Amino acid sequence: MFKQRHNRNLFQAAFTTFALIYHQTVYNLRTEHRNAVVGLIITVVQSLLMVIVFLAVFQLIGMRSSPIRGDFMLYIMSGIFLFITHVQAVGAVAGSSSVSTGILKHEPLNAAILISGAALAVLYRQCIACLAILAVYYLAFQPFTIFDPLGAGLLFLLVWFLGCCIGLVFLGIRPWSPQVSGVLTALYQRVNMIFSGKMFVANAMPSFILPWFSWNPLFHLIDQERGYLFINYSPHRTSLLYPMYYAIALLMIGLLINFTTRKYESLSWSAAQ
């Protein structure tokens, strides 16, 4: 136990890093609940409750059919699943690591592993929740057909990746001002409750309302996702390239902020907070 471990080659270093990311992901999953199965069930129930709430809202406003020719529940779930995955990825990455984190005192561990573990834990939980709810709905209530399952799955990953990039920016701000970072993270998550467009269809929106939503890359991704889910819907007023460029730009900004922050960050910063 007192022998220092060294990686002999690049393959061994990569294997060590992936193993650490795996164990950190499992650790993050187990911190949600002592029982891993119960933790996954809680995640499924949370997503299901949000679907039920939005279904009740649509019933109250008199909207009982999908504005897209297709399954109404699939229309609701397409927006909610992407929204939940995105905002949880933002929150998980934004609160994933700091130089004052005690676990970073263990030499093989670093900030990149903690960030990756937090992001992958969110992706795992949300994938299980989405697949479980869709499977129960398909088997017990109404069979449905997804027009392009591969494209829909890749867009789901893009929504998660975009959330990770935004969270990376908030993570870089946190050591300088934890209160500001926390407020910005919460504000972004709350704003997306309305401006993510999960309750609307871009093609049917009036032109004077569209600019209020088109700034948001999540709005573009949810609308594009419905183009992959429904054969009768072709998004004309949103773009797939905009959120991709947005994510790449934020990834570069987030990396620059975090590299600069870790160059100057000190344990004494958290002592006065």
C-alpha positions in Angstrom: 0.0 0.0 0.0 3.0 2.3 0.4 4.3 1.7 -3.1 3.7 4.5 -5.6 2.0 3.4 -8.8 3.4 4.5 -12.2 1.9 4.0 -15.6 4.4 2.3 -17.9 2.9 3.3 -21.3 0.0 5.2 -22.9 -2.3 2.2 -22.9 -1.9 1.6 -19.2 -2.4 5.3 -18.5 -5.6 5.3 -20.5 -6.9 2.2 -18.8 -6.2 3.7 -15.4 -8.0 6.9 -16.3 -11.1 5.0 -17.7 -11.1 2.8 -14.6 -11.1 5.9 -12.3 -13.9 7.5 -14.3 -16.0 4.3 -14.0 -15.5 4.1 -10.3 -16.3 7.8 -9.9 -19.5 7.4 -11.9 -20.5 4.5 -9.8 -19.7 6.5 -6.6 -21.9 9.4 -7.9 -24.8 7.0 -8.6 -24.5 5.4 -5.2 -24.5 8.8 -3.4 -28.1 9.4 -4.6 -29.3 6.5 -2.5 -27.7 3.7 -0.6 -29.5 1.2 -2.8 -28.6 1.6 -6.5 -31.8 0.1 -7.7 -33.9 2.4 -5.5 -31.9 5.4 -6.8 -32.8 4.5 -10.4 -36.4 4.0 -9.5 -36.5 7.4 -7.9 -35.1 8.9 -11.1 -37.7 7.1 -13.2 -40.5 8.4 -10.8 -39.2 11.9 -11.0 -39.3 11.9 -14.8 -42.7 10.2 -14.8 -44.2 12.8 -12.4 -43.1 15.6 -14.7 -44.7 13.9 -17.6 -47.9 13.5 -15.6 -47.9 17.2 -14.6 -47.4 18.4 -18.1 -50.1 16.1 -19.3 -52.5 17.5 -16.7 -51.5 21.1 -17.8 -52.3 20.2 -21.4 -55.6 18.8 -20.4 -56.5 21.9 -18.4 -55.8 24.2 -21.3 -57.8 22.0 -23.6 -55.0 20.6 -25.7 -55.8 16.9 -25.9 -54.0 16.1 -29.2 -50.5 16.6 -30.5 -49.9 19.6 -32.8 -47.8 17.1 -34.7 -49.6 14.2 -36.4 -48.4 11.4 -34.1 -48.6 10.1 -30.6 -49.5 12.8 -28.0 -47.6 11.2 -25.2 -44.5 10.8 -27.3 -44.7 14.5 -28.1 -44.8 15.4 -24.4 -42.1 13.0 -23.4 -39.7 14.2 -26.2 -39.6 17.6 -24.7 -39.5 16.6 -21.0 -36.8 14.0 -21.4 -34.4 16.3 -23.2 -35.1 19.2 -20.8 -34.4 17.1 -17.7 -31.3 15.6 -19.2 -30.0 19.0 -20.1 -30.6 20.8 -16.9 -29.3 17.9 -14.7 -26.1 17.8 -16.8 -25.6 21.5 -16.2 -26.1 21.2 -12.5 -24.0 18.0 -12.1 -21.0 19.4 -14.0 -21.3 22.9 -12.4 -21.0 21.3 -8.9 -18.6 18.4 -9.7 -15.2 19.5 -8.5 -13.0 22.1 -6.8 -9.5 22.3 -5.6 -10.8 22.3 -2.1 -12.6 18.9 -2.6 -11.1 16.5 -0.2 -11.2 13.5 -2.6 -8.7 15.4 -4.9 -6.0 14.9 -2.3 -5.7 11.3 -3.6 -3.0 11.5 -6.2 -4.4 9.4 -9.1 -7.6 11.5 -9.1 -8.0 14.8 -10.9 -10.7 17.3 -11.8 -11.3 15.8 -15.3 -12.2 12.5 -13.7 -14.6 14.1 -11.3 -16.3 16.1 -14.1 -16.5 13.0 -16.4 -18.0 10.9 -13.5 -20.6 13.5 -12.7 -21.6 13.9 -16.4 -21.8 10.1 -17.1 -23.8 9.5 -13.9 -26.5 11.9 -15.2 -26.4 10.3 -18.7 -26.8 6.8 -17.2 -29.7 7.7 -15.0 -31.6 9.6 -17.7 -31.1 6.9 -20.3 -32.5 4.3 -17.9 -35.4 6.5 -17.0 -36.3 7.3 -20.6 -36.0 3.7 -21.8 -38.0 2.4 -18.8 -40.9 4.9 -19.3 -41.0 4.4 -23.1 -41.0 0.6 -22.6 -43.8 0.7 -20.1 -45.9 3.1 -22.3 -45.3 0.9 -25.4 -46.1 -2.4 -23.7 -48.9 -1.4 -21.4 -50.7 1.5 -23.1 -50.0 2.4 -26.8 -47.5 1.0 -29.3 -45.7 3.8 -31.2 -43.2 4.1 -34.0 -40.0 6.3 -33.9 -39.2 7.5 -37.4 -35.4 7.6 -36.9 -34.3 6.0 -33.6 -30.5 6.4 -34.3 -30.9 10.1 -35.1 -33.1 10.6 -32.0 -30.5 8.9 -29.8 -27.6 10.9 -31.2 -29.6 14.1 -30.6 -30.3 13.0 -27.0 -26.5 12.7 -26.5 -26.0 16.2 -28.1 -28.5 17.6 -25.5 -26.5 16.0 -22.7 -23.2 17.2 -24.2 -24.5 20.8 -24.5 -25.5 20.7 -20.8 -22.0 19.5 -19.9 -20.4 22.4 -21.8 -22.6 25.0 -20.1 -22.0 23.4 -16.7 -18.2 23.6 -17.4 -18.5 27.4 -17.8 -20.4 27.7 -14.5 -17.8 25.4 -12.8 -15.0 27.7 -13.9 -16.8 30.7 -12.3 -17.5 28.9 -9.0 -14.1 29.3 -7.4 -14.1 33.0 -8.0 -17.6 33.6 -6.8 -19.6 30.6 -5.6 -22.8 32.6 -5.0 -22.8 34.1 -8.5 -22.1 30.7 -10.0 -24.9 29.1 -8.0 -27.4 31.8 -8.9 -26.5 31.6 -12.6 -26.8 27.9 -12.7 -30.3 28.0 -11.0 -31.4 30.9 -13.2 -30.4 29.0 -16.4 -32.3 25.9 -15.2 -35.4 27.9 -14.3 -35.4 30.0 -17.5 -35.3 26.7 -19.5 -38.6 25.7 -17.9 -40.3 28.2 -20.3 -37.8 29.0 -23.1 -36.8 25.4 -23.9 -39.9 25.1 -26.0 -40.9 21.7 -24.8 -44.6 22.7 -24.9 -44.5 24.3 -28.3 -43.8 23.5 -31.9 -41.5 25.9 -33.7 -43.2 25.5 -37.1 -46.6 26.6 -35.5 -45.2 29.6 -33.5 -46.0 33.1 -34.6 -43.1 35.1 -36.0 -43.2 37.7 -33.2 -42.9 35.1 -30.5 -40.2 33.0 -32.2 -37.2 35.3 -31.3 -38.0 34.8 -27.6 -37.1 31.1 -28.0 -34.7 30.9 -30.9 -31.7 32.2 -28.9 -31.8 29.0 -26.8 -29.9 26.1 -28.3 -32.1 23.7 -26.3 -35.2 25.0 -28.1 -33.5 24.1 -31.4 -32.5 20.6 -30.2 -36.0 19.7 -28.9 -37.6 20.8 -32.2 -35.0 18.9 -34.2 -35.6 15.9 -32.0 -39.3 15.8 -32.9 -38.2 15.8 -36.5 -36.5 12.5 -35.9 -39.3 11.1 -33.8 -42.3 11.9 -36.1 -42.3 11.1 -39.8 -44.9 13.9 -40.4 -42.8 16.7 -38.9 -40.0 18.5 -40.6 -38.4 21.4 -38.6 -38.1 24.5 -40.8 -37.5 27.2 -38.3 -34.7 25.7 -36.2 -31.2 24.6 -37.0 -29.0 21.7 -35.9 -25.8 23.5 -36.5 -26.5 26.4 -34.2 -26.5 24.2 -31.0 -23.5 22.3 -32.2 -21.4 25.4 -32.7 -22.8 26.8 -29.4 -21.6 23.7 -27.6 -18.1 23.7 -29.1 -17.7 27.4 -28.3 -18.8 27.0 -24.7 -16.5 23.9 -24.4 -13.5 26.0 -25.4 -14.5 28.9 -23.1 -15.1 26.5 -20.2 -11.8 24.8 -20.6 -10.0 28.2 -20.8 -11.7 29.4 -17.6 -11.1 26.2 -15.7 -7.4 26.0 -16.8 -6.9 29.6 -15.7 -8.8 29.1 -12.5 -6.9 26.0 -11.4 -3.6 27.9 -12.0 -4.5 30.4 -9.4 -7.1 28.7 -7.2 -6.0 28.1 -3.6 -7.5 26.2 -0.7 -7.6 29.5 1.2 -10.3 30.8 -1.1 -12.9 28.5 0.4 -11.8 29.3 3.9 -13.4 32.8 3.8 -16.7 31.6 2.2 
